[in-house]
């Protein structure tokens, strides 16, 4: 499978995370009690699925979340309705928060890749 496809899937996972939490739960993922565990689960699944580059998948996940944020900011700026621009968050604080929010994906991606490699190694010994 092409690495661009895999990276695209990880970017899409970041976008879908925010779409699901925004529209289904009417909250941001980091404000939900399930947000961090969901991000960790996504990282684990990506690491288990593609263990060769486990650091790349959380970066794609982060990029997807950033794209969703940037799109939301642009929409708020373009469609100002007189109630005030609902800035999603200031850019610097937002990037720091988003980085911290993606740490479970990074950790679990490495764990998933390690598990997958260990299982493969053990299956070759049998």
N, CA, C and O atoms as CSV, one atom per row, in Angstrom:
chain,resi,resn,atom,element,x,y,z
A,1,UNK,N,N,0.840,-1.167,0.000
A,1,UNK,CA,C,0.000,0.000,0.000
A,1,UNK,C,C,0.898,1.248,0.000
A,1,UNK,O,O,1.923,1.283,0.680
A,2,UNK,N,N,0.518,2.222,-0.734
A,2,UNK,CA,C,1.267,3.457,-0.904
A,2,UNK,C,C,1.303,4.268,0.394
A,2,UNK,O,O,0.301,4.358,1.103
A,3,UNK,N,N,2.468,4.859,0.701
A,3,UNK,CA,C,2.605,5.647,1.929
A,3,UNK,C,C,1.729,6.902,1.892
A,3,UNK,O,O,1.275,7.366,2.938
A,4,UNK,N,N,1.489,7.450,0.711
A,4,UNK,CA,C,0.606,8.619,0.602
A,4,UNK,C,C,-0.821,8.262,0.978
A,4,UNK,O,O,-1.518,9.043,1.626
A,5,UNK,N,N,-1.244,7.090,0.573
A,5,UNK,CA,C,-2.575,6.614,0.941
A,5,UNK,C,C,-2.686,6.452,2.455
A,5,UNK,O,O,-3.671,6.875,3.060
A,6,UNK,N,N,-1.680,5.842,3.057
A,6,UNK,CA,C,-1.682,5.633,4.501
A,6,UNK,C,C,-1.686,6.964,5.241
A,6,UNK,O,O,-2.422,7.137,6.213
A,7,UNK,N,N,-0.870,7.898,4.784
A,7,UNK,CA,C,-0.841,9.219,5.417
A,7,UNK,C,C,-2.187,9.913,5.238
A,7,UNK,O,O,-2.667,10.579,6.156
A,8,UNK,N,N,-2.794,9.765,4.071
A,8,UNK,CA,C,-4.118,10.336,3.822
A,8,UNK,C,C,-5.164,9.776,4.764
A,8,UNK,O,O,-6.032,10.507,5.241
A,9,UNK,N,N,-5.084,8.485,5.034
A,9,UNK,CA,C,-6.011,7.864,5.984
A,9,UNK,C,C,-5.806,8.452,7.375
A,9,UNK,O,O,-6.778,8.703,8.089
A,10,UNK,N,N,-4.555,8.675,7.769
A,10,UNK,CA,C,-4.307,9.248,9.098
A,10,UNK,C,C,-4.794,10.700,9.166
A,10,UNK,O,O,-5.298,11.129,10.204
A,11,UNK,N,N,-4.650,11.457,8.079
A,11,UNK,CA,C,-5.185,12.827,8.034
A,11,UNK,C,C,-6.710,12.783,8.139
A,11,UNK,O,O,-7.313,13.556,8.885
A,12,UNK,N,N,-7.315,11.889,7.399
A,12,UNK,CA,C,-8.770,11.736,7.434
A,12,UNK,C,C,-9.261,11.348,8.830
A,12,UNK,O,O,-10.335,11.773,9.255
A,13,UNK,N,N,-8.476,10.544,9.534
A,13,UNK,CA,C,-8.879,10.165,10.895
A,13,UNK,C,C,-8.934,11.385,11.819
A,13,UNK,O,O,-9.800,11.465,12.691
A,14,UNK,N,N,-8.018,12.329,11.631
A,14,UNK,CA,C,-8.049,13.555,12.431
A,14,UNK,C,C,-9.246,14.426,12.116
A,14,UNK,O,O,-9.869,14.998,13.010
A,15,UNK,N,N,-9.563,14.519,10.834
A,15,UNK,CA,C,-10.737,15.310,10.426
A,15,UNK,C,C,-12.014,14.667,10.951
A,15,UNK,O,O,-12.870,15.347,11.517
A,16,UNK,N,N,-12.138,13.363,10.762
A,16,UNK,CA,C,-13.353,12.660,11.188
A,16,UNK,C,C,-13.548,12.703,12.703
A,16,UNK,O,O,-14.679,12.747,13.187
A,17,UNK,N,N,-12.448,12.689,13.443
A,17,UNK,CA,C,-12.561,12.794,14.897
A,17,UNK,C,C,-13.302,14.064,15.281
A,17,UNK,O,O,-14.215,14.028,16.106
A,18,UNK,N,N,-12.914,15.186,14.687
A,18,UNK,CA,C,-13.551,16.465,15.029
A,18,UNK,C,C,-14.963,16.558,14.467
A,18,UNK,O,O,-15.843,17.138,15.103
A,19,UNK,N,N,-15.187,16.003,13.297
A,19,UNK,CA,C,-16.532,16.022,12.723
A,19,UNK,C,C,-17.493,15.241,13.619
A,19,UNK,O,O,-18.587,15.715,13.923
A,20,UNK,N,N,-17.085,14.053,14.035
A,20,UNK,CA,C,-17.954,13.219,14.868
A,20,UNK,C,C,-18.239,13.896,16.204
A,20,UNK,O,O,-19.392,13.953,16.632
A,21,UNK,N,N,-17.212,14.407,16.861
A,21,UNK,CA,C,-17.437,15.035,18.164
A,21,UNK,C,C,-18.218,16.341,18.029
A,21,UNK,O,O,-19.033,16.666,18.892
A,22,UNK,N,N,-17.978,17.085,16.965
A,22,UNK,CA,C,-18.687,18.359,16.784
A,22,UNK,C,C,-20.166,18.163,16.495
A,22,UNK,O,O,-21.015,18.840,17.074
A,23,UNK,N,N,-20.468,17.240,15.601
A,23,UNK,CA,C,-21.851,17.078,15.173
A,23,UNK,C,C,-22.645,16.073,16.006
A,23,UNK,O,O,-23.849,16.243,16.197
A,24,UNK,N,N,-21.988,15.039,16.496
A,24,UNK,CA,C,-22.716,14.027,17.271
A,24,UNK,C,C,-22.798,14.371,18.754
A,24,UNK,O,O,-23.824,14.138,19.392
A,25,UNK,N,N,-21.724,14.921,19.298
A,25,UNK,CA,C,-21.683,15.189,20.732
A,25,UNK,C,C,-21.735,16.677,21.052
A,25,UNK,O,O,-21.809,17.056,22.221
A,26,UNK,N,N,-21.698,17.523,20.025
A,26,UNK,CA,C,-21.773,18.972,20.173
A,26,UNK,C,C,-20.684,19.510,21.108
A,26,UNK,O,O,-20.934,20.403,21.917
A,27,UNK,N,N,-19.488,18.962,20.986
A,27,UNK,CA,C,-18.353,19.385,21.796
A,27,UNK,C,C,-17.066,19.129,21.040
A,27,UNK,O,O,-17.052,18.423,20.032
A,28,UNK,N,N,-15.992,19.706,21.534
A,28,UNK,CA,C,-14.680,19.421,20.977
A,28,UNK,C,C,-14.157,18.148,21.626
A,28,UNK,O,O,-14.464,17.884,22.789
A,29,UNK,N,N,-13.376,17.353,20.904
A,29,UNK,CA,C,-12.916,16.083,21.476
A,29,UNK,C,C,-12.169,16.238,22.797
A,29,UNK,O,O,-12.324,15.401,23.686
A,30,UNK,N,N,-11.366,17.281,22.946
A,30,UNK,CA,C,-10.602,17.399,24.187
A,30,UNK,C,C,-11.464,17.856,25.353
A,30,UNK,O,O,-11.021,17.804,26.501
A,31,UNK,N,N,-12.679,18.300,25.085
A,31,UNK,CA,C,-13.604,18.649,26.160
A,31,UNK,C,C,-14.498,17.469,26.555
A,31,UNK,O,O,-15.254,17.550,27.523
A,32,UNK,N,N,-14.406,16.400,25.814
A,32,UNK,CA,C,-15.202,15.212,26.095
A,32,UNK,C,C,-14.384,14.245,26.946
A,32,UNK,O,O,-13.156,14.211,26.866
A,33,UNK,N,N,-15.071,13.478,27.744
A,33,UNK,CA,C,-14.350,12.495,28.553
A,33,UNK,C,C,-13.841,11.322,27.707
A,33,UNK,O,O,-13.026,10.526,28.173
A,34,UNK,N,N,-14.321,11.221,26.475
A,34,UNK,CA,C,-13.887,10.150,25.587
A,34,UNK,C,C,-12.852,10.606,24.563
A,34,UNK,O,O,-12.363,9.788,23.785
A,35,UNK,N,N,-12.514,11.871,24.548
A,35,UNK,CA,C,-11.634,12.409,23.521
A,35,UNK,C,C,-10.250,11.801,23.511
A,35,UNK,O,O,-9.791,11.311,22.479
A,36,UNK,N,N,-9.579,11.828,24.651
A,36,UNK,CA,C,-8.205,11.320,24.708
A,36,UNK,C,C,-8.145,9.822,24.453
A,36,UNK,O,O,-7.229,9.344,23.784
A,37,UNK,N,N,-9.115,9.077,24.981
A,37,UNK,CA,C,-9.114,7.636,24.734
A,37,UNK,C,C,-9.403,7.323,23.269
A,37,UNK,O,O,-8.870,6.356,22.725
A,38,UNK,N,N,-10.239,8.131,22.631
A,38,UNK,CA,C,-10.525,7.934,21.212
A,38,UNK,C,C,-9.277,8.205,20.375
A,38,UNK,O,O,-8.973,7.461,19.443
A,39,UNK,N,N,-8.556,9.277,20.714
A,39,UNK,CA,C,-7.316,9.589,19.999
A,39,UNK,C,C,-6.297,8.468,20.196
A,39,UNK,O,O,-5.613,8.078,19.249
A,40,UNK,N,N,-6.192,7.948,21.424
A,40,UNK,CA,C,-5.286,6.833,21.680
A,40,UNK,C,C,-5.669,5.590,20.893
A,40,UNK,O,O,-4.806,4.889,20.366
A,41,UNK,N,N,-6.962,5.322,20.816
A,41,UNK,CA,C,-7.442,4.166,20.057
A,41,UNK,C,C,-7.129,4.321,18.569
A,41,UNK,O,O,-6.724,3.360,17.914
A,42,UNK,N,N,-7.315,5.513,18.043
A,42,UNK,CA,C,-6.990,5.764,16.635
A,42,UNK,C,C,-5.504,5.530,16.403
A,42,UNK,O,O,-5.116,4.895,15.422
A,43,UNK,N,N,-4.671,6.045,17.308
A,43,UNK,CA,C,-3.226,5.824,17.185
A,43,UNK,C,C,-2.863,4.352,17.235
A,43,UNK,O,O,-2.010,3.892,16.476
A,44,UNK,N,N,-3.509,3.611,18.128
A,44,UNK,CA,C,-3.255,2.176,18.241
A,44,UNK,C,C,-3.629,1.448,16.953
A,44,UNK,O,O,-2.867,0.616,16.459
A,45,UNK,N,N,-4.792,1.760,16.417
A,45,UNK,CA,C,-5.246,1.111,15.176
A,45,UNK,C,C,-4.298,1.432,14.021
A,45,UNK,O,O,-3.950,0.549,13.237
A,46,UNK,N,N,-3.883,2.690,13.915
A,46,UNK,CA,C,-2.961,3.058,12.834
A,46,UNK,C,C,-1.606,2.381,13.008
A,46,UNK,O,O,-1.015,1.918,12.032
A,47,UNK,N,N,-1.109,2.320,14.249
A,47,UNK,CA,C,0.168,1.650,14.509
A,47,UNK,C,C,0.105,0.161,14.248
A,47,UNK,O,O,1.051,-0.419,13.716
A,48,UNK,N,N,-1.005,-0.465,14.618
A,48,UNK,CA,C,-1.167,-1.894,14.337
A,48,UNK,C,C,-1.310,-2.153,12.839
A,48,UNK,O,O,-0.818,-3.158,12.325
A,49,UNK,N,N,-1.975,-1.255,12.155
A,49,UNK,CA,C,-2.217,-1.446,10.727
A,49,UNK,C,C,-0.946,-1.271,9.900
A,49,UNK,O,O,-0.689,-2.038,8.972
A,50,UNK,N,N,-0.160,-0.262,10.245
A,50,UNK,CA,C,1.046,0.047,9.466
A,50,UNK,C,C,2.215,0.304,10.411
A,50,UNK,O,O,2.507,1.455,10.736
A,51,UNK,N,N,2.887,-0.763,10.856
A,51,UNK,CA,C,3.913,-0.620,11.880
A,51,UNK,C,C,5.269,-0.090,11.383
A,51,UNK,O,O,6.142,0.194,12.202
A,52,UNK,N,N,5.461,0.046,10.087
A,52,UNK,CA,C,6.785,0.437,9.598
A,52,UNK,C,C,7.131,1.897,9.866
A,52,UNK,O,O,8.307,2.207,10.057
A,53,UNK,N,N,6.174,2.792,9.889
A,53,UNK,CA,C,6.428,4.214,10.135
A,53,UNK,C,C,5.443,4.747,11.172
A,53,UNK,O,O,4.587,5.569,10.846
A,54,UNK,N,N,5.557,4.285,12.415
A,54,UNK,CA,C,4.541,4.643,13.411
A,54,UNK,C,C,4.548,6.114,13.812
A,54,UNK,O,O,3.555,6.598,14.355
A,55,UNK,N,N,5.631,6.834,13.565
A,55,UNK,CA,C,5.657,8.258,13.905
A,55,UNK,C,C,4.926,9.109,12.876
A,55,UNK,O,O,4.527,10.235,13.174
A,56,UNK,N,N,4.750,8.589,11.687
A,56,UNK,CA,C,4.113,9.356,10.617
A,56,UNK,C,C,2.597,9.457,10.803
A,56,UNK,O,O,1.999,10.468,10.436
A,57,UNK,N,N,1.977,8.433,11.361
A,57,UNK,CA,C,0.516,8.410,11.457
A,57,UNK,C,C,-0.023,9.444,12.448
A,57,UNK,O,O,-1.024,10.089,12.136
A,58,UNK,N,N,0.584,9.638,13.625
A,58,UNK,CA,C,0.100,10.719,14.496
A,58,UNK,C,C,0.301,12.104,13.883
A,58,UNK,O,O,-0.480,13.020,14.145
A,59,UNK,N,N,1.346,12.259,13.070
A,59,UNK,CA,C,1.540,13.545,12.383
A,59,UNK,C,C,0.404,13.803,11.397
A,59,UNK,O,O,-0.084,14.928,11.289
A,60,UNK,N,N,-0.012,12.773,10.687
A,60,UNK,CA,C,-1.146,12.912,9.779
A,60,UNK,C,C,-2.431,13.192,10.534
A,60,UNK,O,O,-3.255,13.999,10.105
A,61,UNK,N,N,-2.593,12.520,11.657
A,61,UNK,CA,C,-3.769,12.733,12.500
A,61,UNK,C,C,-3.796,14.182,12.987
A,61,UNK,O,O,-4.847,14.822,12.978
A,62,UNK,N,N,-2.647,14.695,13.409
A,62,UNK,CA,C,-2.527,16.089,13.847
A,62,UNK,C,C,-2.854,17.031,12.693
A,62,UNK,O,O,-3.572,18.014,12.876
A,63,UNK,N,N,-2.329,16.733,11.501
A,63,UNK,CA,C,-2.586,17.579,10.325
A,63,UNK,C,C,-4.080,17.615,10.000
A,63,UNK,O,O,-4.609,18.669,9.646
A,64,UNK,N,N,-4.755,16.486,10.115
A,64,UNK,CA,C,-6.192,16.447,9.857
A,64,UNK,C,C,-6.965,17.298,10.844
A,64,UNK,O,O,-7.900,18.002,10.461
A,65,UNK,N,N,-6.584,17.239,12.108
A,65,UNK,CA,C,-7.248,18.064,13.108
A,65,UNK,C,C,-6.993,19.549,12.840
A,65,UNK,O,O,-7.887,20.381,12.990
A,66,UNK,N,N,-5.764,19.865,12.442
A,66,UNK,CA,C,-5.441,21.255,12.127
A,66,UNK,C,C,-6.240,21.745,10.921
A,66,UNK,O,O,-6.726,22.877,10.917
A,67,UNK,N,N,-6.377,20.907,9.905
A,67,UNK,CA,C,-7.157,21.290,8.726
A,67,UNK,C,C,-8.611,21.557,9.099
A,67,UNK,O,O,-9.209,22.517,8.613
A,68,UNK,N,N,-9.179,20.723,9.950
A,68,UNK,CA,C,-10.552,20.952,10.401
A,68,UNK,C,C,-10.653,22.278,11.148
A,68,UNK,O,O,-11.590,23.047,10.935
A,69,UNK,N,N,-9.690,22.539,12.020
A,69,UNK,CA,C,-9.670,23.790,12.777
A,69,UNK,C,C,-9.567,24.989,11.841
A,69,UNK,O,O,-10.315,25.957,11.978
A,70,UNK,N,N,-8.625,24.920,10.878
A,70,UNK,CA,C,-8.428,26.036,9.957
A,70,UNK,C,C,-9.674,26.277,9.111
A,70,UNK,O,O,-10.051,27.425,8.878
A,71,UNK,N,N,-10.308,25.215,8.656
A,71,UNK,CA,C,-11.535,25.348,7.872
A,71,UNK,C,C,-12.633,26.010,8.705
A,71,UNK,O,O,-13.347,26.884,8.213
A,72,UNK,N,N,-12.767,25.595,9.959
A,72,UNK,CA,C,-13.758,26.195,10.844
A,72,UNK,C,C,-13.488,27.665,11.097
A,72,UNK,O,O,-14.422,28.465,11.162
A,73,UNK,N,N,-12.232,28.028,11.239
A,73,UNK,CA,C,-11.866,29.421,11.444
A,73,UNK,C,C,-12.209,30.262,10.217
A,73,UNK,O,O,-12.737,31.367,10.348
A,74,UNK,N,N,-11.914,29.747,9.035
A,74,UNK,CA,C,-12.228,30.465,7.797
A,74,UNK,C,C,-13.737,30.640,7.645
A,74,UNK,O,O,-14.202,31.720,7.279
A,75,UNK,N,N,-14.491,29.603,7.920
A,75,UNK,CA,C,-15.956,29.692,7.831
A,75,UNK,C,C,-16.474,30.752,8.794
A,75,UNK,O,O,-17.330,31.555,8.423
A,76,UNK,N,N,-15.963,30.766,10.038
A,76,UNK,CA,C,-16.394,31.770,11.008
A,76,UNK,C,C,-16.044,33.180,10.568
A,76,UNK,O,O,-16.814,34.109,10.808
A,77,UNK,N,N,-14.909,33.353,9.936
A,77,UNK,CA,C,-14.514,34.678,9.462
A,77,UNK,C,C,-15.360,35.128,8.278
A,77,UNK,O,O,-15.714,36.303,8.184
A,78,UNK,N,N,-15.687,34.209,7.375
A,78,UNK,CA,C,-16.450,34.560,6.184
A,78,UNK,C,C,-17.930,34.782,6.466
A,78,UNK,O,O,-18.569,35.608,5.814
A,79,UNK,N,N,-18.471,34.061,7.421
A,79,UNK,CA,C,-19.899,34.135,7.685
A,79,UNK,C,C,-20.176,34.752,9.042
A,79,UNK,O,O,-20.923,34.200,9.851
A,80,UNK,N,N,-19.574,35.888,9.280
A,80,UNK,CA,C,-19.786,36.636,10.517
A,80,UNK,C,C,-21.253,37.026,10.594
A,80,UNK,O,O,-21.773,37.673,9.685
A,81,UNK,N,N,-21.925,36.636,11.678
A,81,UNK,CA,C,-23.365,36.879,11.763
A,81,UNK,C,C,-23.742,37.940,12.805
A,81,UNK,O,O,-24.908,38.026,13.191
A,82,UNK,N,N,-22.791,38.737,13.261
A,82,UNK,CA,C,-23.090,39.810,14.193
A,82,UNK,C,C,-23.028,39.414,15.648
A,82,UNK,O,O,-23.084,40.282,16.519
A,83,UNK,N,N,-22.915,38.132,15.942
A,83,UNK,CA,C,-22.834,37.688,17.332
A,83,UNK,C,C,-21.397,37.591,17.803
A,83,UNK,O,O,-21.139,37.181,18.935
A,84,UNK,N,N,-20.484,37.955,16.968
A,84,UNK,CA,C,-19.066,37.859,17.315
A,84,UNK,C,C,-18.440,36.684,16.603
A,84,UNK,O,O,-19.064,35.642,16.400
A,85,UNK,N,N,-17.233,36.872,16.243
A,85,UNK,CA,C,-16.526,35.791,15.563
A,85,UNK,C,C,-16.161,34.755,16.607
A,85,UNK,O,O,-15.516,35.061,17.610
A,86,UNK,N,N,-16.571,33.555,16.363
A,86,UNK,CA,C,-16.297,32.474,17.301
A,86,UNK,C,C,-14.946,31.859,16.959
A,86,UNK,O,O,-14.870,30.791,16.352
A,87,UNK,N,N,-13.895,32.543,17.353
A,87,UNK,CA,C,-12.574,31.985,17.093
A,87,UNK,C,C,-12.473,30.659,17.811
A,87,UNK,O,O,-12.776,30.556,18.999
A,88,UNK,N,N,-12.052,29.666,17.094
A,88,UNK,CA,C,-11.945,28.333,17.654
A,88,UNK,C,C,-10.982,28.351,18.821
A,88,UNK,O,O,-11.238,27.742,19.859
A,89,UNK,N,N,-9.883,29.044,18.649
A,89,UNK,CA,C,-8.906,29.243,19.707
A,89,UNK,C,C,-7.788,30.100,19.145
A,89,UNK,O,O,-7.576,30.096,17.933
A,90,UNK,N,N,-7.084,30.817,19.956
A,90,UNK,CA,C,-5.930,31.552,19.418
A,90,UNK,C,C,-4.928,30.561,18.824
A,90,UNK,O,O,-4.783,29.447,19.326
A,91,UNK,N,N,-4.255,30.955,17.783
A,91,UNK,CA,C,-3.402,30.040,17.027
A,91,UNK,C,C,-2.313,29.402,17.881
A,91,UNK,O,O,-2.166,28.180,17.867
A,92,UNK,N,N,-1.560,30.184,18.611
A,92,UNK,CA,C,-0.443,29.614,19.378
A,92,UNK,C,C,-0.934,28.655,20.456
A,92,UNK,O,O,-0.422,27.542,20.574
A,93,UNK,N,N,-1.912,29.071,21.235
A,93,UNK,CA,C,-2.446,28.210,22.279
A,93,UNK,C,C,-3.102,26.977,21.678
A,93,UNK,O,O,-3.001,25.878,22.223
A,94,UNK,N,N,-3.768,27.170,20.559
A,94,UNK,CA,C,-4.422,26.043,19.888
A,94,UNK,C,C,-3.445,24.997,19.413
A,94,UNK,O,O,-3.693,23.800,19.561
A,95,UNK,N,N,-2.337,25.429,18.844
A,95,UNK,CA,C,-1.347,24.468,18.349
A,95,UNK,C,C,-0.709,23.709,19.509
A,95,UNK,O,O,-0.453,22.509,19.404
A,96,UNK,N,N,-0.453,24.404,20.610
A,96,UNK,CA,C,0.108,23.723,21.784
A,96,UNK,C,C,-0.900,22.713,22.321
A,96,UNK,O,O,-0.542,21.575,22.622
A,97,UNK,N,N,-2.139,23.122,22.439
A,97,UNK,CA,C,-3.180,22.225,22.939
A,97,UNK,C,C,-3.377,21.035,22.013
A,97,UNK,O,O,-3.543,19.906,22.475
A,98,UNK,N,N,-3.361,21.281,20.725
A,98,UNK,CA,C,-3.539,20.209,19.753
A,98,UNK,C,C,-2.379,19.223,19.804
A,98,UNK,O,O,-2.575,18.017,19.657
A,99,UNK,N,N,-1.174,19.738,20.013
A,99,UNK,CA,C,-0.005,18.871,20.141
A,99,UNK,C,C,-0.152,17.966,21.355
A,99,UNK,O,O,0.089,16.762,21.269
A,100,UNK,N,N,-0.545,18.542,22.482
A,100,UNK,CA,C,-0.740,17.744,23.697
A,100,UNK,C,C,-1.862,16.737,23.490
A,100,UNK,O,O,-1.768,15.598,23.946
A,101,UNK,N,N,-2.920,17.151,22.806
A,101,UNK,CA,C,-4.057,16.269,22.559
A,101,UNK,C,C,-3.672,15.083,21.676
A,101,UNK,O,O,-4.288,14.022,21.774
A,102,UNK,N,N,-2.672,15.243,20.824
A,102,UNK,CA,C,-2.256,14.162,19.924
A,102,UNK,C,C,-1.231,13.217,20.550
A,102,UNK,O,O,-0.881,12.206,19.941
A,103,UNK,N,N,-0.750,13.521,21.741
A,103,UNK,CA,C,0.227,12.635,22.387
A,103,UNK,C,C,-0.286,11.204,22.576
A,103,UNK,O,O,0.486,10.269,22.364
A,104,UNK,N,N,-1.549,10.984,22.963
A,104,UNK,CA,C,-2.014,9.593,23.055
A,104,UNK,C,C,-1.929,8.853,21.711
A,104,UNK,O,O,-1.640,7.657,21.679
A,105,UNK,N,N,-2.176,9.555,20.620
A,105,UNK,CA,C,-2.063,8.911,19.303
A,105,UNK,C,C,-0.618,8.519,19.029
A,105,UNK,O,O,-0.354,7.443,18.494
A,106,UNK,N,N,0.306,9.379,19.391
A,106,UNK,CA,C,1.727,9.080,19.191
A,106,UNK,C,C,2.149,7.877,20.021
A,106,UNK,O,O,2.767,6.943,19.509
A,107,UNK,N,N,1.816,7.905,21.289
A,107,UNK,CA,C,2.213,6.815,22.184
A,107,UNK,C,C,1.592,5.495,21.746
A,107,UNK,O,O,2.278,4.476,21.662
A,108,UNK,N,N,0.305,5.518,21.471
A,108,UNK,CA,C,-0.380,4.278,21.109
A,108,UNK,C,C,-0.003,3.783,19.715
A,108,UNK,O,O,-0.060,2.582,19.454
A,109,UNK,N,N,0.376,4.676,18.831
A,109,UNK,CA,C,0.863,4.256,17.518
A,109,UNK,C,C,2.171,3.479,17.673
A,109,UNK,O,O,2.374,2.454,17.022
A,110,UNK,N,N,3.047,3.973,18.536
A,110,UNK,CA,C,4.293,3.256,18.805
A,110,UNK,C,C,4.026,1.921,19.485
A,110,UNK,O,O,4.675,0.925,19.163
A,111,UNK,N,N,3.085,1.884,20.413
A,111,UNK,CA,C,2.712,0.636,21.082
A,111,UNK,C,C,2.134,-0.353,20.066
A,111,UNK,O,O,2.508,-1.525,20.055
A,112,UNK,N,N,1.234,0.116,19.226
A,112,UNK,CA,C,0.638,-0.757,18.212
A,112,UNK,C,C,1.667,-1.315,17.251
A,112,UNK,O,O,1.630,-2.497,16.910
A,113,UNK,N,N,2.588,-0.464,16.814
A,113,UNK,CA,C,3.648,-0.930,15.912
A,113,UNK,C,C,4.527,-1.957,16.606
A,113,UNK,O,O,4.932,-2.952,16.005
A,114,UNK,N,N,4.819,-1.707,17.877
A,114,UNK,CA,C,5.632,-2.664,18.635
A,114,UNK,C,C,4.932,-4.000,18.797
A,114,UNK,O,O,5.555,-5.052,18.653
A,115,UNK,N,N,3.643,-3.965,19.096
A,115,UNK,CA,C,2.872,-5.202,19.234
A,115,UNK,C,C,2.863,-5.969,17.919
A,115,UNK,O,O,3.075,-7.181,17.893
A,116,UNK,N,N,2.617,-5.256,16.839
A,116,UNK,CA,C,2.564,-5.911,15.519
A,116,UNK,C,C,3.903,-6.547,15.163
A,116,UNK,O,O,3.940,-7.668,14.654
A,117,UNK,N,N,5.002,-5.843,15.426
A,117,UNK,CA,C,6.334,-6.378,15.137
A,117,UNK,C,C,6.649,-7.573,16.029
A,117,UNK,O,O,7.247,-8.547,15.573
A,118,UNK,N,N,6.254,-7.506,17.289
A,118,UNK,CA,C,6.494,-8.610,18.216
A,118,UNK,C,C,5.717,-9.849,17.809
A,118,UNK,O,O,6.248,-10.959,17.836
A,119,UNK,N,N,4.466,-9.662,17.435
A,119,UNK,CA,C,3.650,-10.802,16.992
A,119,UNK,C,C,4.236,-11.422,15.731
A,119,UNK,O,O,4.277,-12.645,15.596
A,120,UNK,N,N,4.684,-10.589,14.820
A,120,UNK,CA,C,5.287,-11.093,13.578
A,120,UNK,C,C,6.573,-11.864,13.892
A,120,UNK,O,O,6.823,-12.918,13.307
A,121,UNK,N,N,7.375,-11.346,14.802
A,121,UNK,CA,C,8.626,-11.997,15.183
A,121,UNK,C,C,8.359,-13.336,15.851
A,121,UNK,O,O,9.029,-14.328,15.562
A,122,UNK,N,N,7.377,-13.360,16.747
A,122,UNK,CA,C,7.043,-14.601,17.436
A,122,UNK,C,C,6.423,-15.641,16.503
A,122,UNK,O,O,6.638,-16.841,16.673
A,123,UNK,N,N,5.659,-15.181,15.526
A,123,UNK,CA,C,5.046,-16.133,14.598
A,123,UNK,C,C,6.066,-16.751,13.670
A,123,UNK,O,O,5.868,-17.873,13.204
A,124,UNK,N,N,7.157,-16.050,13.387
A,124,UNK,CA,C,8.213,-16.622,12.537
A,124,UNK,C,C,9.042,-17.657,13.294
A,124,UNK,O,O,9.621,-18.551,12.677
A,125,UNK,N,N,9.106,-17.552,14.617
A,125,UNK,CA,C,9.863,-18.516,15.415
A,125,UNK,C,C,9.133,-19.830,15.572
A,125,UNK,O,O,9.760,-20.864,15.802
A,126,UNK,N,N,7.815,-19.806,15.453
A,126,UNK,CA,C,7.025,-21.034,15.650
A,126,UNK,C,C,7.047,-21.932,14.461
A,126,UNK,O,O,6.429,-22.997,14.481
